[in-house]
Amino acid sequence: MFRHFKPEEDLGQQQACKSSAVRAIKQSLGAVYPSAEPYLDALLPKKEGVAEVKGKDKASFIVLDGVPLFFRARDGPYFPTLRVLHAFPDMMPRVTVDAGGTKFIVKGADVMCPGLTSAGGSLPAGLPAGCPVAIYAQGKEHALGVGVLKMSADDIRKVNKGPAVETLHHLGDDLWLHPTF
């Protein structure tokens, strides 16, 4: 999603969020990421410089003092940036890719089913299709990507073929390389 992302070209102006808009954003984040509820007041303070920035490709960002915290495509759910996910690693479900798939994920590839179901991978049971997930590498402490499940966890185990997670944001993409707007 952020392969050829240039903030100076692809973003509109920042628009400050009213406190009611920040409350609405916190509610939507709390609905998608229930385990992030304790962190939301720290991430999005009431009277601070929270703003929304819209991009050319229908992406929008929630920023705090110029630092992007969350992004979304079109009218979908908000996803945390990797910097937020590194600070609060338990805010979303995690999948682990085996060591063989790591180099492809860092280049922006989607996560394939065998990478999650092999001996080095892990996939929590009961995750539905469309669920936002943090992508971790086998044996690593920090997430290397953020994505969305293309199939339910049960279907991934049954089919064990094809793409399982659509990678939206990964280490080394242009959103990672531009930490401020």
N, C-alpha and C positions, 0 to 999 in steps of 0.2 A: 504494500500500500504506500510505503514511503521510500521507494527506491530512487525516484528522481524528484525528490521534494526539496524545493528551495524556498525557505521562508520569505526571503525578500521579493520573490516573484509570485509565489502561490498563495499568499495570505492577504486577506483584507485588513481593515483596521480593527484594533481592539475596541470592544464595547464593554464598558464597566457593567458588572452585574449588580442589580439591586439585591437587597437582603432577601426579598421574597423569591427571587430567581435562584439565589444560592441555596435557600431552603428546599426549593423544588429539585435542584440538582442533587442535593444530599439525600432526599427521599428516593429519587430514582436510583442513585448509587447504592443506597441501603437495600433496595428491593432486589437488585441484581447481585450484590455482594454483601450478604448479611453478616459475614464475619468481619467486614470492614467498618461496621457501625462505630466501634470505639475510636477509630482513627479519623473519622470524617470531620469532626470539629477541629482537629489539629491541621488537617490538610486544607480545609476550606473555612478559614475564620470568617466571622460575621462582618466585621468592619474593615477588612483588609482589602488589598488591591486585586480582588478576584475579577477576572474579565473573561469574555468569550471572544474567540477569534474565529471567523469563518474563512474557509479556504475556497479556492476556485473549483476544486473537484468535489464539492458538496461535503467536505470534511469540516468538522468544527472542533475546536480545542477549548478546554477550560484551563486558563493560565492564572498563576499567582505571581505577581510582580515580574511578569515576562517569562516565567518558567512554565512550560506545558506540563500539566498534571494528568489530564485525561483527554482522550480524543474519541470521536465517533464518526462513522461514515453515514451520511444521509441522516435518517431519523432513527438509527439503530441505537443500541445501548452504548453507554460510555465504557471505554476500556482504559485502564491505567497505563501510563507510559512506563517503560522499564525502570526509570529512575524512581518512580513511586513504588513500583513493585519490589525493587531492591530494598527500599526502606521499610516496607510493610509486606513481607513475603507471604503472609498467611491470609491475605485479603481475597484470594480467589483460588478455585480448585487448581491443582497442579497435575500435569502429566510429565512423565520422564521419558526421554528418547534415549535409545541405546547409543553407545559410543560411535557406531558406524554412521548414524544419521546426523550427528552434531554439525559436521562441516557443511552439510547441505542447508541446514536450518539457518546457520549464520549467513549464508549467501541469499536467503530469502525464500527457500523452497518450502512447500507445505510438508507437514509431518505425515509420513506414510504409516499405514496400519502395522506392518511388520516391525517398525521401529518402536512401537508402543507395546506390542505383545511378545517380543522376544525376551530373552533372559535378562538383559540390561534395562529394559523399559518397564514402565508401570503406568497403569490406567485405573483410576478409581471406578468402582462399579456404580452403576445407577446414574451416570451423567447423561442428560438428554442431548439430542442433536441441537445445535445452536448455542450450546453452553459456552460462555467465555472461559478460557483456561490459560494458565501460565505454563509455558513450555520450559522445562528444565533438561539439562544434559546429565547423563549418567555420571554420578560421582561429583557433580559440581554444586556449589552452594547457592549461586544466584541464577535467576531466570535468564534465559537467552532469547526468549520471545514471548509474545502475547498472540493468542489466536482464538478461533472458534471451532468447536467440534462440527464436522460435516455429517457425522452419523452418531447415533447413541453409542455409549460405551459397550453395550451388549452386542450391537451390530458390528462394531469394530472387531470384537473378539470372534464373532461368527464368520464374518467375511474375510478378515485378515488379508485384505488386498486393496490397493488403491489409496487415495488420500484420506486421512483421518481428521487432520486439523488444518484449517486454513490459517496460515501465518499472516498476521496483520502488521506486526511491528517486531523487529529483531535487532540484536546487537549489530552495529555497523551500518544500519540503514540511515537515511538522511535525517530522520527525526532524532535518532540517537546522537548523530554527529553535530546537530544544532541544538544544544541544551537550552537556549533562550531565544525568544522572539523579539 
